[in-house]
Amino acid sequence: MLGLKSASAVLALFIFRWEKMKIIKEVGLSIIGILVITVLILAGMGFFKNNPSSEPNDAKNTSSSPTTKVQKRVDILALGDSLTQGVGDLKDQNGYQQRLAKNIRKKSEIKKVQVYNEGISGERSDQILARLKKSSKIQKEVSKSEILIVTAGGNDLFQKLQKDATDSTSQITVNVNKASLEYQKNLQEIFKIARRINPKIKIAMVGVYNPFFVYFPNVTAITNAITTFNATAQATTDYFTNAVFVDINALSVGQYKTSSQQSKLAKESTEDDIAVVEKSQLEQKQFDTKEKNNYLSDADHFHPNNKGYDMMTDKIYKGLNKAGFLK
């Protein structure tokens, strides 16, 4: 009997150690530059492993007994740029925010939804971070919210592209990669501060999109830059537990969803120079009075319109629901 017990103990110890092993998933990216950026991001956040406040994915929620209590109310902090402020929304619903609140009340058992709007148009991720650090009001909202939704990165990227529009394609790629690393650091710090204030807060990071695609589908430098920034945001978000990345890049193509439709757009467009992102050239072109992309605003040809915010809301809701944030 003693020998059997010893063998059982050894087997149990082996299984215990085996179950503790983790396999880090690597995302295969088609663009080598994006792969390098992602590797640098993960390497740069290595110190998190000894920082319990950061709550990376290697420290998953250890709650062993699922709760059966129904959540009747949820408080959401919407922090970010113009997509959080709701620029382009003609229904005055603060962009995705009131739409999201309605969806939650309609589709879940949560009937009371409070959304705090902390969006400022034109802000980059470093400016959003600075507000979070300085504003006691925002910090208080973090402390009492169950969910933090962040929109950031569009201004980081397009301000950089406008500034560097006359550079060579290779130099633009280098510049975008550098900018994405700064973007990653800012997102990382935003998430860390939020978790330091409220360790239980769940995080949803919303990606960026290309508002110029339907007019300039052949300007691959913009498309590649969008891909790089979204990969950066997703890699950073994936490193945290109870955090989800929401991809809204479908806004780029609008109603041109099939490959044949996009191929037709490419044939119709003669512009392949990234200089189109320069503000002066955009003002000269002004596209059409009516926006060609059915999901973007006729007023500025950049931000989502009502239909665009409907799409964005749907993707955010599905992301929150799939991650289990609305249970």
C-alpha positions as CSV (number, residue, x, y, z in Angstrom):
1,M,0.0,0.0,0.0
2,L,2.8,2.4,0.8
3,G,4.3,1.8,-2.6
4,L,1.0,2.5,-4.3
5,K,0.6,5.8,-2.3
6,S,4.1,6.9,-3.3
7,A,3.5,6.2,-6.9
8,S,0.2,8.1,-6.7
9,A,1.9,11.0,-5.1
10,V,4.6,11.2,-7.8
11,L,1.9,11.0,-10.5
12,A,-0.1,13.7,-8.9
13,L,3.0,15.9,-8.6
14,F,3.8,15.4,-12.3
15,I,0.2,16.3,-13.3
16,F,0.2,19.4,-11.1
17,R,3.4,20.6,-12.6
18,W,2.2,19.8,-16.1
19,E,-1.0,21.8,-15.6
20,K,1.0,24.8,-14.4
21,M,2.8,25.0,-17.7
22,K,1.5,27.7,-20.1
23,I,1.9,28.1,-23.8
24,I,2.3,31.6,-25.1
25,K,0.3,32.0,-28.2
26,E,2.1,33.8,-31.0
27,V,0.1,35.7,-33.5
28,G,1.4,35.1,-37.0
29,L,1.4,38.3,-39.0
30,S,1.8,38.6,-42.7
31,I,3.9,41.8,-42.5
32,I,7.4,41.2,-41.0
33,G,7.5,44.8,-39.6
34,I,4.3,44.1,-37.6
35,L,5.8,40.9,-36.2
36,V,8.9,42.8,-35.0
37,I,6.7,45.5,-33.4
38,T,4.6,42.9,-31.6
39,V,7.7,41.1,-30.3
40,L,9.1,44.4,-29.0
41,I,5.8,45.1,-27.3
42,L,5.8,41.8,-25.5
43,A,9.5,42.2,-24.6
44,G,8.9,45.7,-23.3
45,M,6.2,44.5,-21.0
46,G,8.3,41.7,-19.5
47,F,8.6,43.4,-16.2
48,F,4.9,43.0,-15.7
49,K,5.4,39.5,-14.6
50,N,6.5,40.6,-11.2
51,N,4.0,43.4,-11.0
52,P,0.7,42.1,-9.6
53,S,-1.1,45.4,-10.2
54,S,-0.8,45.0,-14.0
55,E,-2.7,41.7,-14.1
56,P,-1.2,40.2,-17.3
57,N,-2.6,37.1,-18.9
58,D,-0.2,34.8,-17.1
59,A,-2.1,35.7,-13.9
60,K,-5.6,34.8,-15.0
61,N,-8.6,35.4,-12.7
62,T,-8.3,32.7,-10.1
63,S,-11.9,32.9,-8.9
64,S,-12.8,29.2,-8.6
65,S,-16.6,29.4,-7.9
66,P,-18.7,31.2,-10.6
67,T,-21.2,33.6,-9.2
68,T,-24.9,33.1,-9.8
69,K,-25.9,36.6,-8.7
70,V,-27.4,38.6,-11.6
71,Q,-25.8,42.0,-12.2
72,K,-28.6,44.6,-12.4
73,R,-26.5,47.7,-13.0
74,V,-23.2,48.4,-14.8
75,D,-21.1,51.6,-14.8
76,I,-19.0,52.2,-17.9
77,L,-16.2,54.8,-18.3
78,A,-15.8,55.8,-21.9
79,L,-12.3,57.4,-22.2
80,G,-10.7,58.6,-25.4
81,D,-10.8,60.8,-28.5
82,S,-13.5,62.0,-30.9
83,L,-14.9,58.4,-31.3
84,T,-15.7,58.6,-27.6
85,Q,-16.9,62.2,-27.7
86,G,-19.2,61.1,-30.6
87,V,-18.1,63.5,-33.4
88,G,-20.2,62.8,-36.5
89,D,-23.3,61.5,-34.6
90,L,-26.3,63.4,-35.8
91,K,-28.7,61.6,-33.3
92,D,-26.9,63.2,-30.3
93,Q,-26.3,59.9,-28.6
94,N,-22.7,60.5,-27.7
95,G,-21.6,58.3,-30.6
96,Y,-21.6,54.7,-29.5
97,Q,-22.3,55.4,-25.8
98,Q,-26.1,55.7,-25.6
99,R,-26.5,53.2,-28.3
100,L,-24.4,50.7,-26.3
101,A,-26.4,51.5,-23.1
102,K,-29.6,50.7,-25.0
103,N,-28.2,47.5,-26.4
104,I,-27.1,46.3,-23.0
105,R,-30.5,47.0,-21.5
106,K,-32.3,45.4,-24.4
107,K,-30.1,42.3,-24.8
108,S,-28.9,41.5,-21.3
109,E,-30.3,41.2,-17.8
110,I,-28.6,44.5,-16.9
111,K,-31.3,47.2,-16.9
112,K,-29.4,50.1,-15.4
113,V,-26.4,51.4,-17.4
114,Q,-24.5,54.5,-16.5
115,V,-21.9,55.7,-19.0
116,Y,-19.4,58.5,-18.2
117,N,-18.3,60.3,-21.3
118,E,-14.6,61.4,-21.1
119,G,-13.9,61.8,-24.8
120,I,-12.1,64.8,-26.3
121,S,-11.8,65.2,-30.0
122,G,-8.3,65.4,-31.4
123,E,-6.5,63.9,-28.5
124,R,-3.6,61.5,-28.9
125,S,-3.0,58.6,-26.6
126,D,-0.4,60.6,-24.6
127,Q,-2.9,63.3,-24.0
128,I,-5.5,60.9,-22.9
129,L,-3.0,59.4,-20.5
130,A,-2.2,62.8,-19.1
131,R,-5.9,63.5,-18.4
132,L,-6.2,60.2,-16.6
133,K,-3.2,61.0,-14.4
134,K,-4.3,64.5,-13.5
135,S,-8.1,64.4,-13.4
136,S,-9.6,63.4,-10.0
137,K,-13.0,63.3,-11.7
138,I,-11.9,60.6,-14.2
139,Q,-10.1,58.7,-11.5
140,K,-13.2,58.6,-9.4
141,E,-15.2,57.4,-12.4
142,V,-12.6,54.6,-12.8
143,S,-13.0,53.6,-9.2
144,K,-16.8,53.1,-9.5
145,S,-16.9,51.6,-13.0
146,E,-17.1,47.9,-13.9
147,I,-15.9,48.5,-17.5
148,L,-13.4,50.9,-19.1
149,I,-13.7,51.5,-22.9
150,V,-10.8,53.2,-24.6
151,T,-10.7,54.8,-28.1
152,A,-7.2,56.1,-28.9
153,G,-4.6,55.9,-31.7
154,G,-6.3,57.5,-34.7
155,N,-4.8,61.0,-33.9
156,D,-1.4,59.5,-33.0
157,L,-1.3,57.8,-36.4
158,F,-2.8,60.4,-38.7
159,Q,-1.0,63.4,-37.2
160,K,2.2,61.4,-37.8
161,L,1.3,60.5,-41.4
162,Q,0.4,64.2,-42.2
163,K,3.7,65.3,-40.8
164,D,5.8,62.7,-42.6
165,A,3.7,62.6,-45.9
166,T,6.7,63.7,-48.0
167,D,9.0,61.1,-46.7
168,S,9.9,58.0,-48.6
169,T,7.7,54.9,-48.1
170,S,10.5,53.1,-46.3
171,Q,11.0,56.1,-44.0
172,I,7.3,56.3,-43.3
173,T,7.3,52.6,-42.3
174,V,10.2,53.3,-39.8
175,N,8.3,56.4,-38.5
176,V,5.1,54.4,-38.0
177,N,6.8,51.6,-36.2
178,K,8.4,54.1,-33.8
179,A,5.1,55.8,-33.3
180,S,3.4,52.5,-32.6
181,L,5.9,51.8,-29.8
182,E,5.1,55.1,-28.1
183,Y,1.4,54.3,-28.6
184,Q,1.9,50.9,-26.9
185,K,3.6,52.5,-23.9
186,N,0.8,55.0,-23.5
187,L,-1.9,52.3,-23.7
188,Q,0.1,50.1,-21.3
189,E,0.2,53.0,-18.8
190,I,-3.5,53.8,-19.2
191,F,-4.4,50.2,-18.4
192,K,-2.0,50.0,-15.5
193,I,-3.3,53.2,-13.8
194,A,-6.9,52.0,-14.3
195,R,-6.1,48.7,-12.7
196,R,-4.2,50.4,-9.9
197,I,-7.2,52.5,-9.1
198,N,-9.7,49.7,-9.6
199,P,-8.2,46.2,-9.8
200,K,-11.5,44.7,-10.9
201,I,-12.2,47.0,-13.8
202,K,-12.6,45.2,-17.2
203,I,-11.0,46.9,-20.2
204,A,-12.2,47.1,-23.8
205,M,-9.7,48.7,-26.3
206,V,-11.2,49.9,-29.6
207,G,-9.0,49.8,-32.7
208,V,-8.6,52.3,-35.5
209,Y,-9.7,52.4,-39.1
210,N,-8.8,54.0,-42.4
211,P,-11.3,56.8,-43.3
212,F,-9.6,57.3,-46.7
213,F,-9.8,53.7,-48.0
214,V,-12.7,54.0,-50.4
215,Y,-11.1,57.0,-52.1
216,F,-7.5,55.9,-52.0
217,P,-7.5,52.1,-51.8
218,N,-4.1,52.0,-53.5
219,V,-2.3,54.0,-50.9
220,T,-0.9,50.9,-49.1
221,A,1.2,53.0,-46.7
222,I,-2.0,54.0,-44.9
223,T,-3.4,50.5,-44.9
224,N,-0.2,49.1,-43.5
225,A,0.0,51.8,-40.8
226,I,-3.6,51.0,-39.7
227,T,-2.6,47.3,-39.5
228,T,0.4,48.1,-37.5
229,F,-1.4,50.2,-35.0
230,N,-4.2,47.7,-34.6
231,A,-1.7,44.9,-34.1
232,T,0.0,47.0,-31.4
233,A,-3.3,47.7,-29.6
234,Q,-4.4,44.1,-29.7
235,A,-1.0,42.8,-28.5
236,T,-1.0,45.3,-25.6
237,T,-4.7,44.5,-24.7
238,D,-4.1,40.7,-24.9
239,Y,-1.4,40.9,-22.4
240,F,-3.9,41.9,-19.7
241,T,-6.5,39.7,-18.1
242,N,-10.1,40.7,-18.3
243,A,-9.3,42.9,-21.3
244,V,-10.7,42.6,-24.9
245,F,-9.7,44.2,-28.2
246,V,-12.6,45.4,-30.4
247,D,-11.7,45.6,-34.1
248,I,-13.7,48.3,-36.0
249,N,-11.6,48.2,-39.2
250,A,-14.8,47.3,-41.1
251,L,-15.5,51.0,-41.1
252,S,-12.6,51.4,-43.5
253,V,-14.3,49.6,-46.4
254,G,-17.9,50.6,-45.5
255,Q,-20.4,49.0,-47.9
256,Y,-17.6,47.7,-50.1
257,K,-17.2,44.4,-48.2
258,T,-16.4,41.9,-50.9
259,S,-13.0,41.5,-52.6
260,S,-14.5,42.2,-56.0
261,Q,-16.0,45.5,-54.8
262,Q,-12.7,46.5,-53.3
263,S,-10.9,45.5,-56.5
264,K,-13.2,47.7,-58.5
265,L,-12.4,50.6,-56.1
266,A,-8.7,50.0,-56.7
267,K,-9.1,50.1,-60.5
268,E,-11.1,53.4,-60.3
269,S,-8.5,55.1,-58.2
270,T,-5.4,56.6,-59.7
271,E,-3.9,57.9,-56.5
272,D,-1.2,55.9,-54.7
273,D,0.8,58.6,-53.0
274,I,0.6,58.9,-49.2
275,A,0.7,62.6,-49.6
276,V,-3.1,62.5,-49.8
277,V,-3.2,62.5,-46.0
278,E,-1.9,66.0,-45.9
279,K,-4.6,68.3,-44.7
280,S,-4.1,70.8,-47.5
281,Q,-4.6,68.2,-50.2
282,L,-7.7,66.8,-48.4
283,E,-9.2,70.3,-48.3
284,Q,-8.6,70.8,-52.0
285,K,-10.1,67.5,-53.0
286,Q,-13.0,67.6,-50.5
287,F,-14.1,64.3,-52.2
288,D,-17.8,64.7,-52.9
289,T,-20.5,66.6,-51.1
290,K,-21.9,63.2,-50.1
291,E,-19.4,60.8,-48.5
292,K,-18.6,57.8,-50.7
293,N,-18.4,55.5,-47.6
294,N,-21.9,55.0,-46.3
295,Y,-20.6,54.6,-42.8
296,L,-18.7,57.9,-42.5
297,S,-19.9,61.5,-42.1
298,D,-20.7,63.7,-45.0
299,A,-19.5,66.7,-43.0
300,D,-15.9,65.7,-42.5
301,H,-15.4,62.5,-44.5
302,F,-13.5,61.1,-41.5
303,H,-15.7,60.2,-38.5
304,P,-18.5,57.7,-38.4
305,N,-22.0,58.8,-39.1
306,N,-25.1,57.4,-37.5
307,K,-24.8,54.2,-39.4
308,G,-21.1,54.0,-38.6
309,Y,-21.7,54.4,-34.9
310,D,-24.4,51.7,-35.1
311,M,-21.8,49.3,-36.6
312,M,-19.2,50.4,-34.0
313,T,-21.7,49.9,-31.2
314,D,-22.6,46.4,-32.4
315,K,-18.9,45.4,-32.4
316,I,-18.3,46.8,-29.0
317,Y,-21.4,45.1,-27.5
318,K,-20.4,41.8,-29.1
319,G,-16.9,42.1,-27.8
320,L,-18.1,42.9,-24.2
321,N,-20.6,40.1,-24.3
322,K,-18.2,37.5,-25.7
323,A,-15.6,38.4,-23.1
324,G,-18.2,37.8,-20.4
325,F,-18.2,41.4,-19.2
326,L,-22.0,41.7,-19.2
327,K,-22.8,38.6,-17.1
